[in-house]
Amino acid sequence: MERIHVAVRARPLSAEDTKSTPWRISGNSILIPNYSNKFEFDRVFGEACKTEEVYRSKTKEIVTAAVRGFNGTVFAYGQTNSGKTHTMRGTANEPGVIPLAVHDLFHIIQQDVDREFLLRMSYMEIYNEDINDLLAPEHRKLQIHESTERGIYVAGLREEIVASPQQVLDLMQFGESHRHIGETNMNLYSSRSHTIFRMIIESRDRTGDDDSSNSCDAVRVSVLNLVDLAGSERAAKTGAEGVRLKEGSHINKSLMTLGTVIKKLSEGAESQGGHVPYRDSKLTRILQPALGGNANTAIICNITLAQVHADETKSSLQFASRALRVTNCAHVNEILTDAALLKRQKKEIEELREKLQGSQSEHLGKGDSQSSKHIITV
């Protein structure tokens, strides 16, 4: 069992906001002096930190584990205009978590000479509670399914086989061009949808012709999700009307469900047999394995410490604090082919036979000893 890793990143303030902010950062804590509210996290990153520092704090570890067969999810959370997309996507001068993870992933794989890999990627958005395929824009309103073999998945989502970091980033750029964005009073390019960038990593032992009989045909299949959530917003501040107001309503509803799921899990509802409303939102349904399930998960909570956003910042920090109490149980995801299953069963049978023979030999030895004693006694 391992709990969700939670980091907080503060957006740089203007000179005027710096003078009036009520918040203070002290180590890995955020507080308002002379108030009882004090929030402590795994890491707190101040305004001067670089995205690479945020990436190395936990995401790098999750990427490394994904290569070994563990599912991983990292998502950016926070109000609109708090820096989530900058954290996840970055810029040409300061790459975000996603490009850093992609380059790291290929670098780790190239160094692993004992296994061969197949990588696939998908890119989807959840817009007004509809799932759209950003790599195949004609694929809209996709449905979520669940099966024993695949778990929870989005039916009809295109998965592209990829062979280099640049190919992945080019496909991502193509997907970004179809993402829903819009202007509000708080942000010129406000994300109007949640996006889930996904890498599916398959690997198996690398074998030559001479040792194929000794190899195992087990295949590891892990999923790495890197999620850029749309920001929670208040219509009074964003000036949202018409379409923007409808978008904001759907965004807030899905984030509210995410908050409820985190709250329920932090209180131990699932372990006690209580109901956790994963199905109330497409977002939480897709992310269900990462929330109290089979995955290594990290949350990067983006905030602004400006006085005008004090209420939203407090709400984000409360969400992040609850997430600290959620635990997952990640394990290696391995699929056995019929051949691999037979090999493992054969090996187990041989081990059992050896143990049985050893036990019989030991029993016979004791029997001979007892017979000898009996003869001597007589």
Secondary structure by P-SEA (a helix, b strand, c coil): cccbbbbbbbccccaaaaacccccccccccccccccbbbbccbbbcccccaaaaaaccaaaaaaaaaabbbbbbbbbbccccccccccccccccccaaaaaaaaaaaaaaacccccbbbbbbbbbbcccbbbccccccccbbbbbbccccccccccbbbbbbccaaaaaaaaaaaaaabbbbbcccccccccbbbbbbbbbbbccccccccccccccbbbbbbbbbbbbcbbbbcccccccaaaaaaaaaaaaaaaaaaaaaaaaaaccccccccccccccaaaaaaccccccccbbbbbbbbbccccaaaaaaaaaaaaaaaaabbbbbcbbbbbcaaaaaaaaaaaaaaaaaaaaaaaaaaaaaaaaaaaaaaaac
